[in-house]
């Protein structure tokens, strides 16, 4: 039996947690972009959403494993380290999105 990763049918067997994780990741990315470029203030809600994003990404990686999701998990683990206004914070956020996109495209 061939792996679905090797045959390019990942989304045919993906768990709902992957879709939830991707949606929450996109929402949090939007919140971050609004804060960075629009001057919006979300206070604690950005951090609450981050916790939900991290939990859903972990669930996605466990319930519908794809190697690219490890990139997302790594970026989520590292993103609290640099200051939000540094260049590293959005770079890590983009790296996490790349993990989800690679998984979705395979």
N, C-alpha and C positions, 0 to 999 in steps of 0.2 A: 504494500500500500504506500502510495507516494504522499509526502507531506503537502498540505495545502499551501504552505509558504513556498515550496518549490514549484508548484503548479500555478501560482498566482490567483488563488481563489480564497484569499484570506477573508474578505467581507462576506463570503458565502457561509462561513461558519463562525462569524464573530458573535460574541456575547453582547447582550444589551449594555453591559457595563462599558464596553468600548465606546459606544455611541454617546452614552451619558458623559463619560470622561472627556471625550472630544468636545461635546457641547459646552460643558462647564469650563474647559480649558479656553475655548474661544470666548466665552463670556468674560473670564478673568483677564484675558489678553485685551479685550475691548475696554475693560475698566482701567487696566494699566495704561493703555494708550490715551484714554480720556484724561487720566490724571497727569500723564507726562506732557502731552501736547495741548490739552484743552484747559489745564489748570483746575480740573475738577477735583474735589476732595471727597473721598469715600470713607476715610477713617478706618475703623475696625472692620468694615464690611469687605474690603479688599482682602484682608487677612482671613476672615471667616470663609470667604469664597476660595481662597488658596487652600485652606484645610480640606474643603470639600473636593477641590480639584486633585489634591494629592491622594486622598482616600480613593477617589474614583479611578485615578490612574493606576494605583496599586491593584484595585479590583480588576481593572481591564487587563493588566499584565498577568494576573493570576488566572482569570477566567477565560481569557482568549489570548493566550500568549503569542506574541510576535517579537522577534529580537529587537526591532526598532523601538519598541516601547521601553526598552532599557535605557535608551537615550532620553526619553521623556522623564523616566524616573530619576535618572542622574541629574538632569537639569532642575527638576523640582527639589531635589535634595540640596543642590548648590545655590539656588536662587535666593535664599534668605541671607547668604553671606555678604554679598556686596551691597553697598548703599543703593537705594532705589533710584537715585539721580545719577548713578555712575553708568558708564556704558556697558558694564558687565551684566547688569540686571536685565535690560531688554535683550541683550545677546543670548543670555541663558533662556529667557522666555521663548525667543525664536527657535532656539535649539530644541526645546521641548515640543514645540509645534511641528518641527521637522520630523521628530520621532513618530508622532501621530500620522502625519501625512504619508511618510514612507510605509507605515503599516497599512494605511487605507489604500494606497496605490498598488500594493503587492497582490 
